[in-house]
Amino acid sequence: MTFVQVIDLKTTRVGEMDRLMDRWTEATRGKRTATHSIVGKDRSDSTHVVEIVEFPSYEEAMRNSKLPETDRIFKEMMELCDDVPRFTDLDVVRDEQLNKSAARAFFETVINDRDLGAADGLLSPDYSDHDPANAADPLGRRELKEQTGMYLSAFEPVFVIEEQIAEGNLVTTRWTVTGTHSGEYLGLEPTGRPLTITGHTTFRFEDGKIAEGWWNWDQLGVMSQLGLVET
C-alpha cells in the first residue's frame, strides 16, 4: 500500500528550506526510497509550508528515515523552522489520477467497447490529432471518430494498456493492440490475417478533456503482417 507523509511547518526562511531540499535530494540519490515529493507554500501565509512525500509503503518510509543523510537534513530543517514541524502519516486508500482514467477510457470505451459517441465526452470540441498515418495533420474530433470507425471495421481491434505515465497535463499510454483483418483497409480486401501491433499515445489535457493527441505505432509491422511488404 502506498504511504504518504505530510510535513507541516512554519518558516520565514523558505528559500533556505528549498535549497536544503535540493541538498537532501542530491545526498540521497541512489539510496532514498521516496518516489515523489511536493512542496507547497500557503497563499495566505508565506511562512506556512507543506511538504508531501510519497513512498511505496510505510516500511520503505521508515527505511528512508534511517538514512544518515535524512537524519542530518532533518536536523538542519529543524533549525530553519519557527516551530516544531507537524508530521502526519497517511496510508493511501484511494489514488486516482483523473487524466489517466480519461485516457484509459478512450481506449477501453471508445475502441474496445465500440462506443464512438463516448469520444464526444472525452475529447474537446477543438481536439487536434497527430499521426504519421493520417491523410491530413491534424485531424479534428469528427475526423478522428470517422477514422477510428474505419479501423474498427477493418481490424476489430482490442487494446491492452501496458503502462501509463502522467506528467502535468500530459498522459502517455503504452499499448498493445490485437485484431483481425476482417474489413477493407487502404483498398485491400479482407485477408483474415491476425494482427498484433505495439505503440504509444500521448494525450494533452485541457479543462479536463483531451485537447490533443500524438500517436506512434508500428505501421511497417502492420503492412508486413498483411503481406503487403517483405521484412
Buried (B, 14 or more C-beta within 10 A) or exposed (E): EBBBBBBBBBBEBBEBBEEBBEEBBEBBEEEBBBEEBEBEBEEEEEBBBBBBBBBEEBEBBEBBBEBEBBEEBBEEBEEBBEEEBEEEEEEEEEEEEEBBEBBBBBBBBBBBEEEBEBBBEBBBEEBBBBBEEBEEEBBBBEBBBEBBEBBBEBBBBBBEBEEBEBEEEBBBBBBEBBBBBBBEBEEBEBBEEEBEBBBBBBBBBEEEBBBBBBBBBEEEBBBEBBEEEEE
